[in-house]
Amino acid sequence: MVEKIRQACVQAAIAGFEQGRLDGLCEEGAVETAVSYIQKLNFDQLLRDDSRHK
């Protein structure tokens, strides 16, 4: 489960950073976008999905 959450955070951070840069943000703005993507993760859904696969 911890690995699944870590992977979700990494994927969200990468997606947010890339989107921020595509939107023309500076590096700091892209990092803020990455953090925002992580904050928007639905951990309840991750937990539900994980419990279904066991």
Backbone as a printed PyTorch tensor [residue, N CA C, xyz], in Angstrom:
tensor([[[  0.8260,  -1.1970,   0.0000],
         [  0.0000,   0.0000,   0.0000],
         [  0.8690,   1.2590,   0.0000]],

        [[  1.9020,   1.2680,   0.8290],
         [  2.7730,   2.4450,   0.8880],
         [  3.4020,   2.7080,  -0.4750]],

        [[  3.8230,   1.6530,  -1.1350],
         [  4.4320,   1.8080,  -2.4630],
         [  3.4240,   2.3680,  -3.4640]],

        [[  2.1850,   1.9440,  -3.3740],
         [  1.1410,   2.4430,  -4.2750],
         [  0.9170,   3.9460,  -4.0560]],

        [[  0.9060,   4.3800,  -2.8100],
         [  0.7330,   5.8000,  -2.4980],
         [  1.9400,   6.5950,  -2.9780]],

        [[  3.1390,   6.0520,  -2.7530],
         [  4.3530,   6.7330,  -3.2050],
         [  4.3220,   6.9100,  -4.7180]],

        [[  3.9640,   5.8520,  -5.4400],
         [  3.8910,   5.9260,  -6.8980],
         [  2.8550,   6.9540,  -7.3600]],

        [[  1.7170,   6.9930,  -6.6930],
         [  0.6770,   7.9660,  -7.0490],
         [  1.1790,   9.3900,  -6.8450]],

        [[  1.9090,   9.6210,  -5.7600],
         [  2.4620,  10.9530,  -5.4890],
         [  3.4990,  11.3390,  -6.5380]],

        [[  4.3740,  10.4080,  -6.8760],
         [  5.4010,  10.6770,  -7.8880],
         [  4.7530,  10.9800,  -9.2320]],

        [[  3.7850,  10.1710,  -9.6290],
         [  3.1060,  10.3910, -10.9090],
         [  2.3870,  11.7360, -10.9300]],

        [[  1.7340,  12.0830,  -9.8250],
         [  1.0320,  13.3680,  -9.7480],
         [  2.0200,  14.5260,  -9.8240]],

        [[  3.1490,  14.3990,  -9.1400],
         [  4.1550,  15.4610,  -9.1550],
         [  4.7160,  15.6590, -10.5590]],

        [[  5.0270,  14.5730, -11.2270],
         [  5.5560,  14.6740, -12.5890],
         [  4.5270,  15.3090, -13.5150]],

        [[  3.2930,  14.8400, -13.4370],
         [  2.2320,  15.3860, -14.2930],
         [  2.0130,  16.8700, -14.0140]],

        [[  2.0010,  17.2380, -12.7420],
         [  1.7930,  18.6370, -12.3880],
         [  2.9250,  19.5260, -12.8550]],

        [[  4.1550,  19.0670, -12.6660],
         [  5.3150,  19.8500, -13.1020],
         [  5.3050,  20.0230, -14.6180]],

        [[  5.0700,  18.9290, -15.3350],
         [  5.0340,  19.0060, -16.7980],
         [  3.9270,  19.9400, -17.2730]],

        [[  2.7570,  19.8560, -16.6440],
         [  1.6540,  20.7270, -17.0460],
         [  1.9930,  22.1870, -16.7670]],

        [[  2.5910,  22.4340, -15.6200],
         [  2.9890,  23.7980, -15.2950],
         [  3.9590,  24.3730, -16.3110]],

        [[  4.9350,  23.5740, -16.7130],
         [  5.9050,  24.0450, -17.7120],
         [  5.2210,  24.2530, -19.0630]],

        [[  4.3130,  23.3420, -19.4330],
         [  3.5820,  23.5090, -20.6920],
         [  2.7290,  24.7700, -20.6720]],

        [[  2.2420,  25.1300, -19.4910],
         [  1.4350,  26.3430, -19.3440],
         [  2.2890,  27.6010, -19.3200]],

        [[  3.6090,  27.4350, -19.3990],
         [  4.5090,  28.5800, -19.4520],
         [  4.9670,  29.0890, -18.1000]],

        [[  4.7320,  28.3180, -17.0550],
         [  5.1550,  28.7480, -15.7240],
         [  6.6630,  28.5960, -15.5660]],

        [[  7.2300,  29.4280, -14.7100],
         [  8.6380,  29.2730, -14.3700],
         [  8.7880,  27.9960, -13.5430]],

        [[ 10.0270,  27.6490, -13.2310],
         [ 10.2590,  26.4030, -12.4930],
         [  9.5380,  26.4010, -11.1460]],

        [[  9.5800,  27.5240, -10.4370],
         [  8.9100,  27.6000,  -9.1350],
         [  7.3970,  27.4180,  -9.2850]],

        [[  6.8280,  28.0230, -10.2980],
         [  5.4000,  27.8650, -10.5460],
         [  5.0350,  26.4370, -10.9050]],

        [[  5.9030,  25.7860, -11.6690],
         [  5.6610,  24.3930, -12.0350],
         [  5.7260,  23.4940, -10.8070]],

        [[  6.6370,  23.7960,  -9.8830],
         [  6.7180,  23.0220,  -8.6390],
         [  5.4470,  23.2280,  -7.8220]],

        [[  4.9510,  24.4530,  -7.7660],
         [  3.7020,  24.7140,  -7.0460],
         [  2.5430,  23.9360,  -7.6770]],

        [[  2.5370,  23.8490,  -8.9910],
         [  1.5110,  23.0630,  -9.6700],
         [  1.6490,  21.5890,  -9.3230]],

        [[  2.8790,  21.0950,  -9.2560],
         [  3.1210,  19.6980,  -8.8790],
         [  2.5890,  19.4160,  -7.4810]],

        [[  2.8470,  20.3200,  -6.5530],
         [  2.3500,  20.1540,  -5.1840],
         [  0.8270,  20.1480,  -5.1800]],

        [[  0.2370,  21.0130,  -5.9620],
         [ -1.2230,  21.0660,  -6.0560],
         [ -1.7940,  19.7450,  -6.5730]],

        [[ -1.1480,  19.1630,  -7.5610],
         [ -1.6020,  17.8690,  -8.0870],
         [ -1.5470,  16.8020,  -6.9980]],

        [[ -0.4870,  16.8060,  -6.1990],
         [ -0.3730,  15.8310,  -5.1110],
         [ -1.4940,  16.0510,  -4.0990]],

        [[ -1.7640,  17.3100,  -3.7700],
         [ -2.8030,  17.6140,  -2.7890],
         [ -4.1820,  17.1780,  -3.2640]],

        [[ -4.3750,  17.1040,  -4.5620],
         [ -5.6800,  16.7270,  -5.1140],
         [ -5.8630,  15.2140,  -5.2490]],

        [[ -4.8330,  14.4360,  -4.9140],
         [ -4.9640,  12.9790,  -5.0020],
         [ -6.0820,  12.4900,  -4.0920]],

        [[ -6.8100,  11.5050,  -4.5610],
         [ -7.9020,  10.9240,  -3.7890],
         [ -7.3850,   9.6610,  -3.0940]],

        [[ -6.8560,   9.8420,  -1.8820],
         [ -6.2870,   8.7180,  -1.1490],
         [ -7.3610,   7.7270,  -0.7160]],

        [[ -8.5630,   8.2000,  -0.4680],
         [ -9.6580,   7.2820,  -0.1330],
         [ -9.8820,   6.2970,  -1.2740]],

        [[ -9.8430,   6.8010,  -2.5000],
         [-10.0250,   5.9290,  -3.6670],
         [ -8.8750,   4.9350,  -3.7840]],

        [[ -7.6520,   5.3990,  -3.5550],
         [ -6.5040,   4.4850,  -3.5950],
         [ -6.6610,   3.3650,  -2.5770]],

        [[ -7.1080,   3.7080,  -1.3790],
         [ -7.2910,   2.7030,  -0.3340],
         [ -8.3890,   1.7150,  -0.7060]],

        [[ -9.4910,   2.2260,  -1.2650],
         [-10.5840,   1.3420,  -1.6910],
         [-10.1160,   0.3990,  -2.7950]],

        [[ -9.4060,   0.9510,  -3.7760],
         [ -8.9130,   0.1230,  -4.8780],
         [ -7.9650,  -0.9510,  -4.3660]],

        [[ -7.1140,  -0.5880,  -3.4080],
         [ -6.1580,  -1.5480,  -2.8630],
         [ -6.8710,  -2.6620,  -2.1030]],

        [[ -7.9080,  -2.3170,  -1.3490],
         [ -8.6090,  -3.3340,  -0.5590],
         [ -9.3870,  -4.3010,  -1.4540]],

        [[ -9.7880,  -3.8590,  -2.6290],
         [-10.5080,  -4.7320,  -3.5700],
         [ -9.5800,  -5.7610,  -4.2100]],

        [[ -8.2940,  -5.4160,  -4.3170],
         [ -7.3390,  -6.2990,  -4.9870],
         [ -6.7170,  -7.3220,  -4.0540]],

        [[ -7.1470,  -7.3530,  -2.8200],
         [ -6.5700,  -8.3090,  -1.8640],
         [ -7.4730,  -9.4900,  -1.6720]]])
